[in-house]
Every structure is written in structure tokens, then in C-alpha cells.
């Protein structure tokens, strides 16, 4: 795997270079001093992944991501941010809009080990990511998806990087086939997502009428510190988006985003936060979806979007068992197809749709509720 580091700090480039040089998976490690040089090097060298600083001279990280993802050099890009201000957090979240797949905080002196672990985990995930070049208005055709690195070179990868074999499918959950909640107007929309999820969440919210006639609860895997930026970025869709910090009343017309350091569940007519145990996916889509099934039964709508791993499968199965409506993002539209595929394996998904059709379904639910009011 070849990797490009783009950062205007020489010491930080050297530190990242040392971390990456210790990993046998990398055959070449390149460095750019600003966003403009990063674009030029990406077009010339075609790296498999790019680590992109946010604040740089000549061209910042946002602009560099935008240019690269609209070019033939498009590849997974991880944005690195210092998280200095709320404005910068929102700016970091906006990088998802132009094609970044992940945002990480730069390490502090006492967090280097945790940063290294997280960075390598993200890079290994990106080796399996599906990348589609962005299309500008006026482009004649969309470039085909770039094949994931792991698919191209998996026989040569260290075992730690090769995607694990799928777990044996759990016994089907004997789902309640039902008429997808017909006769029970939907009363809550619960969404779980991970890698590649933020731009899909924004696409869905932008297509849904605001205010939406039921509460929307979201568990997006994200690091603490970037959660506020994500909520602020999603607020640009016109919805009342809140980052949950404590117990809050669950009301129609509001979008609740779980924080990056706690789980969020529905209890009664409230959303509340739960502590995290070691090894948990945070925030947990399983916990959120399962709580929606318990509280709303046939009136719950569950959606699982792109992401690595199996989080959300058990929760979506609980929604289907309760008679609620369940939807997964179609695999060929996912950056990483792990979470939706895990749902399909156990029979938890009733409808497997691309984001545009999921948006149509949700807009249809809104019309249904408004006509019944």
C-alpha cells in the first residue's frame, strides 16, 4: 500500500512517517507540504490512501480533498484536525461533503499510543473501502468506482490487513413479516451508520421535509470532539439537529445525534445516554435500534447505513421482530458494506436500497403521517 501525508508541519510529517514506516503493509510513504502539492502528488503518484491536514497554506485540506475526489486520483482520504474551535470542528465535518471518509484528531503528547492504534485501524478499514470519483456539474460521465486496495492485492497483504472471513450467520430471528407497520403509523426513525455514513446522513436529511413529523435518532460511529461538528454540519439541512449530552425529551421534528463517547437509547418518551464498556462500538447502533424496537414496536422504522463491522444487525433484527420497518443501504453504494451485509445475513433487512430511494421512502412516510393528521 502506498500512502501520502499532506501536512505543513515538518515535525508532524516526520512523526507520522515513523509510525507508518514501522508497518510492513506500506511500500511507499510520500509527503506533501501543503494542499496544492498534495493534489499534484496525488495525480502523479496515485496513492492508495491520503492523510490530509485541515489547515495548510496555498490550498487547505477541504479544497485539496475536493480537487482530488473530483479527479482520477480519487482514493480514501482521512482528514486530520487539531480540534481547536467549534468552527474548525464544523469545517472538519464538511470534509465529508467533498469525499473524505474519516476525520481524526491530531494526537496530544499523552495520547500518542491511542492515536497510533486508531490510525492503523482506520487505514486497515480504508484498504477495503469503495471509492467513487465525485462528479462536477457538466462532467460527461461518472468515473467507475476504484477497486478497494484489499481486493487488488489481498494475497500480498499481511494477515492483519486481510478482511476477516464472515462470521457464520446467526439463526434467523424469525422476523414478523407483517405489512411493514401498516396500521401502525411510524413514530420514530432510528439510524445506525459508520464509515462513509456522514454524507449519506446529510443526503437523507436534506431530502426529508423539515420539520420531520417524528423524532429521528442517529448513532454514527465518530470520535468524541468531532460529534459537535457533525451535528452542526447536519443542521445545515434545515432540521433541528441536537448533539445529545444528557437525558432529553423525545419529540417529533427533532434529530438527535449520539455523542462519540456514550451510547444513546430511548426510554419511555426520552433519550438518555449510557456509559461505554471497553471494546464497544461507540455509539452503538445495536443499543439504539433495540431500544427503538422495545419502546415503539410496529411503529419503529430502523435504517442501517454504510459501515465496517456488524454493529446494528442485532438491533435491526429486533426492529423487524417487533413488526417495524427495516431498511439497509445497498452494498454497491456503501463505502464499506460490513454493517448492511451483516443485517442481510441474518434476515433483518426488509428493503435494501440506495440512499436516493431510502430518502424517497422516508419522505413518503412524512407525507403519510401528515395526511393522517
Secondary structure, 3 states (H helix, E strand, C coil): CEEEEECCCHHHHHHHHHHHHCCCCCCEEEEECCHHHHHHHHHHHCCCEEEEECCCCCCCHHHHHHHHHCCCCCCEEEEEECCCCHHHHHHHHHHHHHCCCEEEECCCHHHHHHHHHHHHHHHHHHCCCCECCCCCCCCCCCCCCECCHHHHHHHHCCCCCCCCCCCCCCCCCCCCCCCCCCCCCCCEEEEEECCCHHHHHHHHHHHCCCCCCCEEEEEECCCCCCHHHHHHHHHHHCCEEEECCCCEECCCCEEEECCCCCEEEEECCEEEEECCCCCCCCCCHHHHHHHHHHHHHHHEEEEECCCCCCCCHHHHHHHHHCCCEEEEECHHHCCCCHHHHHHHHCCCCCEEECHHHHHHHHHHHHHHHHHHC
